[in-house]
Amino acid sequence: MASTVIDTCTVPWIPGPHRLDLLLTDEVPDDHPVTSAFALVFDSLGRTLLTRVNRPGRGWEVPGGHVDEGESPAAAAARELDEETGLELDASRLTLIGGQRITHLAPPPAGYRYASRTFMAFHTARLDHPGAPTRPHPESECGEAGWFTGDEVRSRCRGATWLPLHAALLG
């Protein structure tokens, strides 16, 4: 599939002038290294698995986080999914469906820890059964996880930049 931009915005958590393009794609952009990976997992009832992050200013989100050195984006998404929700899926069950391509329009501020071009990869998986109750690992930064309908996801994650990706997957 070719990359399709489905939304463009700026966000307060990226300092300096920048552009965030939300892409539908099955390939990571060559010039934007992957810094983090996420998993949009749906069960057979069409519900989405979310996790609640116990940090100020956070809340309900898609499971995901930073890619470790030498780790593939799919492996990172699977690891984060397990840590933040307790759902174990092999990385081979996750399919890249898009992501957030971040481009700084000026040199990033001093101390900024990422490159001026990065990509936050979003993967998806569909279960062939209703999602079972889940629970984050005790050492996780997340306090709870659960399966939610599309309306509940939009309500709990209001303003999340990945919501158009979620909507595209729901059809």
DADAFEN-V833674 format. One line per field, one symbol per residue. psi: psi as a letter, one per 20 degrees, with the letter a starting at -180 (. if undefined). Layout:
# DADAFEN-V833674
psi->???
This chain:
# DADAFEN-V833674
psi->qqpppiqpaqqijoqrprpopoqoqjqpphjnqphqqroopqaijjqpprqopmqpibcprppraqpqpjpqgghgggghgggiiipopqhiipppiaaoopopirpqqpipirriprpopprqqpqjrppqqrpqqhjqjqhrqrpqrgghghghkpipiihhggghhi.
